[in-house]
Amino acid sequence: MNQDEHKDDQPSDPAGPEGYVWAICAALALGAVVGLSVGYALPERNASVQPVAMMTPSLELLNQPEEPVAKVRAAPRILSPIGAAPVQMPGRASQVAMLDPGLTDEPGAPSAPQKPESDFLDLPTDLSATKFVVSSLHNSIPIETVSLPTVEVTRPQIAIVLDDLGLDQKATRRAITLPAEITLSFLPYGRASQGLAEEAMARGHEVMVHIPMEPEGDADPGPGALLVDQSTDRIASLLARQLDEFPGAVGFNNHMGSRFTADVRALLPVMREARARGLLFLDSRTTANTLAAKIGEAAGAITVSRDVFLDHASGADGLLAQLDELEKTARATGQAIAIGHPHEMTLDVLEVWARGLASKGLELAPISAMAEPNSALDKGLLAASSL
């Protein structure tokens, strides 16, 4: 058989090499058309779907199983103090917080579920924080609310008591115009004392009764004075009658009384009445021999003592010196009590002085702020006095 015969036995290729080339081009073109069609169709079906790279920029960190997910510092931490408005801080729409159970005050509180996100807050471990709540800026929810330990900061307090009020109505009404934190004490025998006391309480002042008590020497303390030679029943009766005229009073203090406040027997019915009524007794300390605070404590009454007399010296310089002494006492002990009188200069100076007190880091307070109920009750002393 010759070679021509062998050629006739082989199947013929109608397309030839050019046919294969056209077939490959057609397949590539068809694949490109299908890919583009799918790419355009998907966004139209769900336009809200974002590319994975945009939603989880730190996804690469989570794709490394051989290494634990590391905490990455986020934006600077902004801690909101107790009571303050929550503070917003930058964050992504998918930002979540990792709660550490060791930083909460709820034992066994479960941690927040972890999500595919590695940009967690770097929470401090030295804060006694009770709750950390972090949310996204996108949702407009407060980012962080932190409860920190309460630190009570108290400024030194000063109480001013103006007594001898009620006799001079003009001076008394001028005293009523002073800051409400100033306590006003009224003489019970003043004709207008009860009405003026009501005016003072209406203006926010605490009111006391300025009870006349026996002094050393021949000075006259006024009608209704408590005297050391009176019976205990007489002392209690006189005191009760005068206190009844001022039902809104928070307490009373002695007018004169240098002799009376040094007498144990005379003081006991006074302290008993104070305890029974729940009233405060302010010892004006008109004598260095006073026993008022000691007997008041023994009887279980609420007692406080004057630290500074404001206007015993004459002139503005003397008054300013006493106010300076008052401030020093308050800073040294945390509180101080001053007694003054409705003299024109005293009222003028107090009006200006009170305005600048806060700038000095001091606080003007009513007399009740100075009082703490005494827990001591000397039953033996009360029994010995036959009360």
Secondary structure, DSSP 4 states (H G I P E B T S, - for coil): --HHHHHHHSPP-SS-HHHHHHHHHHHHHHHHHHHHHHHHHHHHH-TTPPPHHHH-TTHHHHT-TTSPPPP---SPP-PPPTTSPPB-----TT------GGGSSSTTPPPPPP-S--------SSS---------TTTT--SB---PPP------EEEEEEEEETSSHHHHHHHHTS-TTSEEEE-TT-TTHHHHHHHHHHTT--EEEEEEEPPSSS----TT-B-TTS-HHHHHHHHHHHHHT-TT-SEEEEEE-TTGGG-HHHHHHHHHHHHHHT-EEEE---STT--HHHHHHHHT-EEEE--EESSSS-HHHHHHHHHHHHHHHHHHHSEEEEEE---HHHHHHHHHHHHTTGGGT-EE--GGGG--------HHHHHHTT-
